[in-house]
Amino acid sequence: MTSYSDPIHNLIYNNDASHIQTKSNVEVYIPKTKEDVKGIVSACVTHNRKIICRWGWTNLVGSCLPTEDAAIIDFSKLTLIRETGDGFYVEPGVTTDQLNEYLAPKKLYFPVVLWSHTAAEIGWMISTNWAWMRAVKYWKIWNWIEEIEFLRLNTNKEIIIEKITGETLKNILWMEWTCWIILEAKIKVIAKPQELSASFFEFDDITANIEKVKQLLKQEDPYLSAMEIINPYVSKLLWRNEKYHLLVEYEKNNNWDIKDPEKIKEIWSKRDSCYSVVVNDWFIQIEDPEVEIDKQTELFDWFEKNNIPAYGHIWIGVIHPHFRPDQEWLMDEMYSLVQKLWWKVSWEHWIWIKKLKYISEETKNQQKSIKEKYDPSECFL
């Protein structure tokens, strides 16, 4: 199996979206079939090399960066989508855009759509148990995966191919790719929503914003699909308007403020651009604490006090503050606040290099027990 270790591949694979830059000599494999993957893993075992999986280029915590004793497997060429009598199966390199383009002629839809939908690959989304902008209605990714076929190694470093379904999925989807390689996933799909409507609110303070969210949730509208918040710092960059903004979407053309599809598309385009405009202002480090709705006022007040841009999925509680490279002390302060609020340090982007110091002993022990079960040979990083 061909590997790449030239200067260009060294440059490319020592970087990702985490803004951590490594200087390891890389050995990169780019399989095109599941059989290729098996051959690569066998070669890594033979040469006693650790295995690092790489999906797309959107990783934000450094989990796909190389070390000197590891080989990188890039899954971007494993893009087969197949349909059988019992459902749809996708290889790990398929992006959500590619999948939904395939499903569109059938008037079907995979509703797990991230802001990085053009590049985010299914294998990576499953490995981090991603939540997303329409999780208000569709919840987390484990709800949309029926079965996973994956490769792992036993104590003797022999290749084992397993399939898992049901509740077992929930226990392992958040382990990144530190124990196995996802080869294929059976997904669930829905009929593509044909109508959308939206509301777009402005507020002077976070308290009014959160009260509006609670009011809308009490209505228990089955068509409510998204609730996205943008804080004043980000609003200033987008609209030169230092207000809180709340985007609410419904999968039905009800009597809401906005019905024009182009207008809805324009608002979502602004929401999609939050990351880029904030990074252009040199807040390059994005975080993902999860804080329940009743405790978010204190968190957003802290953002305002410290001039921190933030936006995110307000109903499920996953918020994305950004920090500049010299603001690690503020990140420490924020995570101390999150822990005081008795909620999760991290959710969507997970942990790896950037957030190990913030996670609890309980989480570390959970990861360790799963690692011991599924990767006893410790071949995966």
C-alpha positions in Angstrom: 0.0 0.0 0.0 1.4 3.4 -1.1 2.3 5.9 1.7 3.3 9.5 1.4 6.0 11.2 3.3 7.2 14.0 1.0 7.5 17.7 2.1 4.1 18.7 0.8 2.3 15.9 2.8 4.4 16.8 5.8 3.2 20.4 5.6 -0.5 19.6 5.0 -0.8 16.8 7.6 1.0 18.7 10.4 -1.9 21.2 10.4 -5.6 21.2 11.0 -8.3 23.6 12.1 -7.2 23.5 15.7 -4.3 26.0 14.9 -1.9 23.6 16.6 1.1 23.0 14.3 3.2 19.9 14.7 6.5 19.1 13.1 6.5 15.4 12.9 7.7 13.4 9.9 4.4 12.0 8.5 3.5 8.7 6.9 0.1 9.2 5.2 -2.1 6.5 3.7 -5.2 7.3 1.6 -7.3 4.2 1.2 -10.0 4.0 -1.5 -11.7 0.8 -0.3 -12.4 -1.0 3.0 -9.9 -3.7 1.8 -7.3 -1.0 1.5 -7.9 -0.1 5.1 -7.3 -3.6 6.3 -4.0 -3.7 4.4 -2.9 -0.4 5.8 -3.7 -1.5 9.4 -1.8 -4.8 8.8 1.3 -2.8 7.6 1.1 -0.5 10.6 1.0 -3.6 13.0 3.9 -5.1 11.1 6.0 -2.0 11.5 4.8 -1.3 15.0 3.3 2.1 14.1 0.5 3.8 16.0 -2.6 4.7 13.9 -4.2 8.1 13.6 -7.4 8.6 11.7 -8.1 11.8 9.8 -11.5 12.9 8.5 -11.7 16.1 6.4 -9.8 19.2 7.6 -12.2 20.5 10.2 -10.8 19.0 13.4 -10.7 21.7 16.2 -8.8 20.0 19.0 -5.8 18.5 17.4 -6.9 14.8 17.5 -5.7 14.0 13.9 -2.2 15.6 14.2 0.8 13.3 13.8 3.4 12.0 16.2 6.7 10.6 15.1 5.7 7.0 15.8 2.3 7.1 14.0 0.9 6.7 10.6 -2.1 8.8 9.4 -5.0 7.2 7.6 -6.9 9.8 5.5 -10.5 8.6 4.8 -11.4 11.3 2.3 -11.5 8.8 -0.6 -13.9 6.4 1.1 -17.0 8.0 -0.3 -19.3 5.1 -1.3 -23.0 5.4 -0.7 -25.0 2.3 -1.2 -28.7 1.6 -1.0 -30.2 -1.8 -0.1 -33.6 -3.0 0.6 -33.2 -2.2 4.3 -31.6 1.2 4.1 -28.7 3.4 3.2 -25.0 2.7 4.0 -22.2 5.3 3.8 -18.5 5.1 4.0 -16.7 7.4 6.5 -15.4 9.9 4.0 -18.8 11.0 2.8 -19.7 14.6 3.7 -23.2 15.7 4.6 -23.4 17.7 1.4 -22.5 14.7 -0.7 -25.0 12.5 1.1 -27.8 15.0 0.7 -27.0 15.6 -2.9 -27.3 11.8 -3.4 -30.6 11.7 -1.5 -32.2 14.8 -3.1 -33.6 13.1 -6.3 -35.3 10.6 -3.9 -36.8 13.6 -1.9 -35.0 12.3 1.1 -32.8 14.1 3.6 -30.1 13.4 6.3 -30.9 16.1 8.8 -27.5 16.1 10.6 -26.3 19.3 8.9 -23.4 21.2 10.5 -22.0 24.6 9.8 -19.0 22.8 8.2 -21.4 20.7 6.1 -19.2 21.1 3.0 -16.2 19.4 4.6 -17.4 17.5 7.7 -17.2 13.7 7.0 -19.6 11.1 8.5 -16.9 9.2 10.2 -15.7 12.2 12.1 -19.2 13.2 13.0 -20.0 9.8 14.4 -16.7 9.6 16.3 -17.4 12.8 18.2 -21.2 12.2 18.5 -21.8 15.6 17.0 -24.7 17.8 17.9 -25.8 20.4 15.3 -27.9 23.4 14.4 -31.2 21.5 14.0 -30.7 19.4 17.1 -33.8 21.0 18.6 -35.9 18.6 16.5 -33.4 15.9 15.5 -31.2 15.7 18.6 -27.8 14.1 18.5 -26.2 12.0 15.8 -26.7 8.6 17.6 -30.4 9.0 16.8 -29.5 8.8 13.1 -27.2 5.9 13.1 -28.6 2.4 13.0 -25.5 0.3 12.7 -21.7 0.8 12.6 -19.2 -1.6 11.0 -15.8 -1.0 12.4 -12.3 -2.4 12.5 -10.3 -2.9 15.7 -7.4 -5.0 17.0 -7.4 -7.5 19.8 -4.7 -8.2 22.3 -2.7 -10.1 19.8 -3.0 -7.3 17.3 -5.3 -9.4 15.0 -7.8 -7.5 12.9 -11.4 -7.9 14.0 -14.4 -6.5 12.1 -17.5 -5.8 14.3 -20.9 -4.4 13.8 -22.8 -2.7 16.6 -26.3 -1.4 17.0 -28.8 -0.1 19.5 -27.8 1.2 23.0 -24.2 0.1 22.5 -23.8 2.9 20.0 -24.5 5.5 22.6 -21.6 4.3 24.8 -18.9 4.6 22.1 -19.9 7.3 19.7 -18.1 10.0 21.7 -14.7 8.2 21.9 -13.3 10.1 18.8 -11.3 7.5 16.9 -9.0 6.3 19.6 -10.1 2.6 19.6 -11.2 1.6 16.1 -11.7 2.6 12.5 -15.3 3.1 11.2 -15.7 1.4 7.9 -19.3 2.0 7.2 -22.5 3.3 8.9 -26.1 2.5 8.2 -28.0 5.8 8.5 -31.6 6.9 9.0 -33.1 9.5 6.6 -36.4 11.5 6.5 -38.6 13.0 3.8 -37.0 16.3 2.9 -38.9 19.2 4.5 -40.6 21.2 1.6 -41.5 24.3 3.6 -39.6 26.5 6.0 -40.5 29.6 7.9 -38.5 31.5 10.5 -38.4 34.3 13.1 -35.4 36.5 13.7 -35.4 38.4 17.0 -33.3 41.2 18.5 -32.7 41.7 22.2 -30.8 44.2 24.3 -29.8 41.7 26.9 -29.4 37.9 27.4 -32.2 37.7 30.0 -34.8 38.8 27.4 -33.3 36.4 24.9 -33.5 33.4 27.2 -37.1 34.2 28.3 -38.1 34.2 24.6 -36.5 30.8 24.1 -38.4 29.4 27.1 -41.7 30.9 25.9 -41.3 29.3 22.5 -40.4 26.0 24.0 -43.5 26.0 26.1 -45.6 26.0 22.9 -44.2 22.6 22.1 -44.4 23.2 18.3 -43.6 19.9 16.6 -42.2 21.8 13.6 -39.6 23.8 15.6 -36.3 22.7 14.2 -33.6 25.2 15.2 -32.8 27.9 17.8 -29.5 29.8 17.3 -28.1 32.6 19.4 -25.6 35.2 18.3 -24.1 37.5 21.0 -23.5 41.3 20.6 -19.8 41.0 19.8 -20.5 38.7 16.8 -23.5 40.8 15.8 -21.3 43.8 15.6 -19.0 42.0 13.1 -22.0 40.7 11.1 -24.4 43.7 11.1 -22.7 46.5 13.0 -25.5 46.1 15.5 -24.5 45.2 19.1 -27.6 43.2 20.0 -28.4 39.6 20.9 -29.9 37.8 17.9 -32.1 34.7 18.0 -32.8 32.7 14.8 -35.8 30.4 15.1 -36.6 28.0 12.3 -39.8 25.9 11.6 -40.2 23.1 9.1 -43.6 24.4 8.1 -44.8 27.5 6.3 -46.7 28.8 9.4 -47.7 32.4 10.2 -44.2 33.3 11.3 -42.2 36.5 10.4 -40.2 35.2 7.5 -41.6 32.9 4.8 -39.4 33.9 1.8 -37.0 31.1 1.1 -34.3 33.5 -0.1 -34.6 35.6 3.1 -34.3 32.5 5.3 -31.3 31.3 3.3 -29.7 34.8 3.7 -30.1 34.6 7.5 -28.7 31.1 7.7 -25.8 32.3 5.5 -25.0 34.9 8.2 -25.2 32.3 10.9 -22.9 30.0 8.9 -20.4 32.8 8.6 -20.1 33.4 12.4 -17.0 31.3 12.6 -15.2 32.9 9.7 -15.9 36.5 10.8 -14.8 35.9 14.3 -11.6 34.1 13.2 -10.9 37.0 10.9 -10.9 39.2 14.0 -8.2 36.9 15.3 -10.4 35.0 17.8 -9.1 31.7 16.3 -9.7 29.3 19.2 -13.3 28.0 19.3 -14.7 26.2 22.3 -17.9 24.3 23.0 -19.1 24.2 26.6 -22.5 22.9 27.3 -24.6 24.8 29.8 -28.4 24.2 30.4 -30.7 27.1 29.5 -31.5 28.2 33.1 -27.8 28.8 33.7 -26.8 30.5 30.5 -27.4 34.0 31.7 -24.3 33.9 33.9 -22.2 32.5 31.1 -23.3 35.1 28.5 -22.8 37.9 31.1 -19.2 36.6 31.5 -18.7 36.7 27.7 -19.9 40.3 27.6 -17.7 41.3 30.6 -14.6 39.9 28.9 -15.5 40.9 25.3 -15.7 37.3 24.1 -17.6 36.6 20.8 -20.0 33.7 21.2 -22.8 32.0 19.3 -24.4 28.6 19.3 -27.3 26.2 19.8 -29.0 27.8 22.7 -31.8 25.2 23.3 -29.5 22.2 23.6 -27.0 24.4 25.5 -23.9 24.0 23.3 -22.3 27.5 23.0 -19.3 28.4 20.9 -17.1 31.2 22.5 -13.9 32.2 20.7 -10.6 33.2 22.2 -7.4 34.9 20.9 -4.1 33.0 21.1 -3.0 35.0 24.2 -6.2 34.4 26.1 -5.6 30.9 27.5 -6.1 32.3 31.0 -9.6 33.4 30.0 -10.3 30.0 28.8 -9.3 28.6 32.1 -11.6 31.1 33.8 -14.5 30.2 31.6 -14.1 26.4 32.2 -14.0 27.0 35.9 -17.3 28.9 35.6 -18.8 26.1 33.5 -17.7 23.5 36.1 -19.3 25.7 38.8 -22.5 25.8 36.8 -22.5 22.0 37.1 -22.5 21.2 33.4 -20.3 19.8 30.7 -16.9 21.2 29.9 -17.1 20.0 26.3 -19.5 18.5 23.8 -19.3 18.9 20.0 -15.5 19.2 19.4 -14.6 16.8 22.2 -11.3 16.8 24.1 -7.9 15.5 22.8 -4.9 17.8 23.0 -6.6 21.1 23.7 -8.9 20.3 26.6 -7.4 17.4 28.5 -6.7 19.6 31.5 -10.3 20.6 31.8 -12.1 17.2 31.9 -13.2 15.4 35.0 -11.7 12.2 36.4 -15.0 10.5 35.8 -14.7 11.3 32.0 -11.1 10.1 32.0 -12.1 6.9 33.6 -14.9 6.3 31.2 -12.6 6.8 28.3 -10.0 4.5 29.8 -12.4 1.6 30.3 -13.7 1.8 26.7 -10.1 2.0 25.5 -9.1 -1.1 27.4 -12.1 -3.0 26.0 -11.8 -2.0 22.3 -8.1 -1.3 21.9 -6.3 -3.7 24.3 -3.2 -3.6 22.0 -3.1 0.2 22.2 -2.5 0.5 18.5 -4.7 3.6 18.1 -3.8 7.2 19.2 
